């Protein structure tokens, strides 16, 4: 029954995505989608909850039967019966309070399949975002979270231009409305893929600005685990368009052994305000990186818990992402390799970890120039002796304007054909043992 409940939840997510994506316009379609969201999907979810609860009740009854049969027996038998009774208690989020990721892993492993199914069904927000719960179960929970987000959206018809409106500002207003609608639709399409199991999220908590996508398989055959941290102004909407995922996707695909998995990490708030505020205030702030680095440290602890024997870990940070990576090192995280892509300055207190291999890849760009002039930090990768340094000629050649280019700063974190030579060098280092 527990297994059936879990299967029904997976089918519910798939059906929900299918209903949302069906090319069926008109009022009948809208009525059907409304009925699905308000009635049918809830009925299926209640059925899944019923199966999970029934599994728990069966386990509880079995434990009571065993207790009854052993009543009056030796002390050892009584202890065993009590142990069974405790093991089948219905799990609650409060059970996780005060536990480390390792303790949560052990707690989760001690639950029955029915208990895990019930916890995921009843508390997907907790199950999908708690370090120590296996990633495969977090993916299931976040598919439910994505579907809940889709279900909560009201009908959002495409804005239509009305040629009868003669107001001078109307065309601009319509353009902005349509642009905002297009952005919302990108989010719908992405979440539909999550709900259907086509995109795997191991964290999804919009209220905490958290979204982490897993690319590839994390299993006993994994040999390289990459935590990829994108740069300044990355937000949930960035994931909709696929920009932060491009390089890690390329790196996973470049491994001939197919043993690489990548986590595209945004586990907390990033510098994402207006351009000047994001780059010259938040991204520079030592307090900002100190406040966000522990979340990456804790996520990396969960990565380590599932790492197969002999696998290596690597953190790849673009721009501010390297500050987040090295800040997590200050907070206690460890990586076998740290790779900077036009990386920003490390935070105060950072020192290279013994046994960690550090490398920096960049084009001449505005950040490197600002760092050399002492404007945005002093302790940066292209100055730090621990980093092996790789500088590539930009598309415009080594002329002085290229040293002030924002495009060059972004180029190193793209799959642009011009950047393939750098990506191949990065992949070679990443997959080397």
Secondary structure as GFF3:
##gff-version 3
##sequence-region A 1 433
A	DSSP	alpha_helix	2	21	.	.	.	ID=ss1
A	DSSP	alpha_helix	27	35	.	.	.	ID=ss2
A	DSSP	pi_helix	36	40	.	.	.	ID=ss3
A	DSSP	alpha_helix	41	69	.	.	.	ID=ss4
A	DSSP	alpha_helix	75	87	.	.	.	ID=ss5
A	DSSP	three_ten_helix	93	96	.	.	.	ID=ss6
A	DSSP	alpha_helix	101	109	.	.	.	ID=ss7
A	DSSP	alpha_helix	113	122	.	.	.	ID=ss8
A	DSSP	alpha_helix	124	127	.	.	.	ID=ss9
A	DSSP	alpha_helix	135	152	.	.	.	ID=ss10
A	DSSP	alpha_helix	170	195	.	.	.	ID=ss11
A	DSSP	beta_strand	200	205	.	.	.	ID=ss12
A	DSSP	three_ten_helix	206	208	.	.	.	ID=ss13
A	DSSP	beta_strand	210	215	.	.	.	ID=ss14
A	DSSP	beta_strand	224	229	.	.	.	ID=ss15
A	DSSP	alpha_helix	236	241	.	.	.	ID=ss16
A	DSSP	alpha_helix	245	253	.	.	.	ID=ss17
A	DSSP	beta_strand	260	266	.	.	.	ID=ss18
A	DSSP	alpha_helix	275	277	.	.	.	ID=ss19
A	DSSP	pi_helix	278	282	.	.	.	ID=ss20
A	DSSP	alpha_helix	286	305	.	.	.	ID=ss21
A	DSSP	beta_strand	312	318	.	.	.	ID=ss22
A	DSSP	alpha_helix	320	331	.	.	.	ID=ss23
A	DSSP	beta_strand	337	341	.	.	.	ID=ss24
A	DSSP	beta_strand	357	363	.	.	.	ID=ss25
A	DSSP	alpha_helix	366	372	.	.	.	ID=ss26
A	DSSP	beta_strand	387	392	.	.	.	ID=ss27
A	DSSP	three_ten_helix	400	404	.	.	.	ID=ss28
A	DSSP	alpha_helix	406	411	.	.	.	ID=ss29
A	DSSP	three_ten_helix	417	419	.	.	.	ID=ss30
A	DSSP	alpha_helix	420	431	.	.	.	ID=ss31
###
